[in-house]
């Protein structure tokens, strides 16, 4: 059996985060969606129906002609019931949830036809309405509401054992040790506090918790990340691999290589890769009149009908704020933009923008590449030609 992924009409709902990654590469809980499915089915991804410019970055299609393929809608999580239904599929059968295709099993020849045509054909599939309780994401804010549960689920998927090492117990103040999971390679400085009464706390390989930091679960601090001195990290938060986080953070997700290395408040927010928040950057996550926060579809600019009471900032890859930046409730920032307003900047900031006090200016593409290369080089990552091509496409399609 080979594992393959497809997207559906809701994939645009996750822009601007998905300008530079497919939906399955979004991190929720400890793992990305793709990693969850690979663990659940014990199978690495073989193929996907992606934008062409994603192929060389997120893996080309390498299908064997000898095995059938399981195609999974990348908005869905691998629940126990759904996995069982998938494993029971016969070739040319699919699982549907109302009008939504969730998964399908087809032979390699049919899969190759889908890849060549760039889309799935339902005409030859026999639908089976799911009887399982499903878990999925539809809007950007679903990542935040699902994050607590996905931290708990990922701990089960990874089959982790709670921490028993005496070296950590001597350095930590903690509660509910049965819900604390600390890698043996983590570095814990004196005076740290971990409170796991409200949910588990995961500390991954090579993580550093600096002196005096406080973590209140459920929280995931992923491999090689750093929680800075006296940081306060609240429940529902994921700190992705190789991030540096300080100040106060609540119910937020940082994808890998992003930094919030100074004081300031971040709540109910999502940050892509390679973001940097200047000192004392603060996000508002609640309206003064307590009404729902709504954001616009990135492409159509139409407000979504749904909304949530708490929503801070959504920031695409490689975007940055200056010191003392104030971000309003429901601010959405594209890829590779710089924000240096003295007051609140606009709530919609296009990709490749210099957002100053009075106007937007276009961030010159070559200058942007220089900044990307310098930042990535500090982490030992090369700015490849394929990555540059992806960024050029984002630049060329930017909208004011």
PyMOL commands that set and color helices and strands:
alter all, ss='L'
color gray80, all
select helices_A, chain A and resi 11-14+17-19+23-25+33-41+52-58+80-87+108-117+140-157+166-171+177-179+365-377+385-396
alter helices_A, ss='H'
color red, helices_A
select strands_A, chain A and resi 2-6+27-28+31-32+45-48+69-73+93-97+100-106+126-129+172-175+180-182+187-188+192-195+201-203+208-209+214-216+219-221+226-227+232-233+237-239+244-245+248-250+253-254+259-260+265-267+270-271+282-283+313-315+320-321+326-327+331-333+338-339+348-349+353-355+360-362
alter strands_A, ss='S'
color yellow, strands_A
deselect
rebuild
show_as cartoon
